Amino acid sequence: MTFQACIHGEPLTDAGALCFVCSEGKLLVRRHGGRATLPRFADLPMLGIAPNDPFCFGHHGRAGCFVLAQPVEGTLSDGWEMAGLRGVLGELDDDALMVAGRALQYAEWDRSHQFCGRCGDRTARHPDNWSRACGACGYAAFPRVSPAVIMLVHKGDACLLAHAAHHTENMYSVLAGFVEPGETLEECVAREVHEEVGIEVSDIRYFGNQPWPFPHSLMVGFTAAWKSGDLSPDGVEILDAGWFTSDALPARIPSNLSIARRLIDTFFAVRRQAS
């Protein structure tokens, strides 16, 4: 099932419309048997939810997708709960997860740009694009997208995996970091690797990209070859790092939904084909 974006489309009237009820970075879902589902418009009355200023941001198959940026009052039952997006990784199907990521980012943009950042006057959603515009000074605020690089560094048949301070226990992944103003993506790769683990890299090559709504990133993937230096984690962002081969990976690595995992799996698949 594919998603097609639109700008402030149809009104919320169809019983089968998907409703992304968002509040404080969480999403309303129903969890049952290890799976999670999203509410339809028809579910809202029994949950005691009166839609407050919903807006359509696209279609998932034939179903309209609506953001309802509002808190849920009262106690939920029958498996319904407000959950963070990370908490339902692997429970929502992949397509729904990516659409939910869009919805949460739109909800946060709408919530945090009610007033103009330039003059302080109230803003309103623009009818023809994704912005909240100020009627007083004309300033327009668009949903924020933060470019970040994520890179697999390799040395022979081993790849560099690291345990970051924000990772859960025993989780190891590839390195990543946000792009700074005036910096190319390749410059960011080299800088982040050097800052975080103290080595130099070469042969930086584009791999692919993935929207990643934690909180509003576009992850641009690269591979790079070790050039010189010994691993020296900075002790702040990176607590441990090492070179790992396919037969001796850490106990926990990223999920199959992430570009981080695709980088790791592709590296070892290419190595196996070459051997």
WOMOZI-V345473 format. One line per field, one symbol per residue. phi: phi as a letter, one per 40 degrees, with the letter a starting at -180 (. if undefined). psi: psi as a letter, one per 20 degrees, with the letter a starting at -180 (. if undefined). Layout:
BEGIN
phi = ???
psi = ???
END
This chain:
BEGIN
phi = .bbbcabfccccbcdcccbccbafgbbcbbbafgbbbbccdcccdccgbcdbfcbcbibbgcccbbcbcacccgccbfgcacbccccbdgbccdccccccccdcccccdcccbcbcccbgccbacccbacabbcccbgcbbcdcbbcbbbbccbagcbbcbbbcccccdgcbaccaacccdgbcccccdcccccccbgbbbafcbcbiaacacbcabbcbcbbacdbagbcadcgbcbcaaacbcccacdcbbdcccbcdccccccdcccccccc
psi = pqppqromcrqnhphjpponoppljrpprpppkjqqqqqrhhhggijkoopolqqpjapocipqpppnnqqoqapqakiprpqqhhijpigqqgghghhhggghhgggghgjkhqpigiirqrqppiirmqpqpigiipppqpppopqqppopqocjqqpqqoqhiqrpjpqrrqrqqpqpjprghhggggggghhjjrqrrlpppgarppolmhlqopoqqqqppgrrqpnqiifhphqqrpprhjlqrhprqriiqhghhggggghghgghi.
END
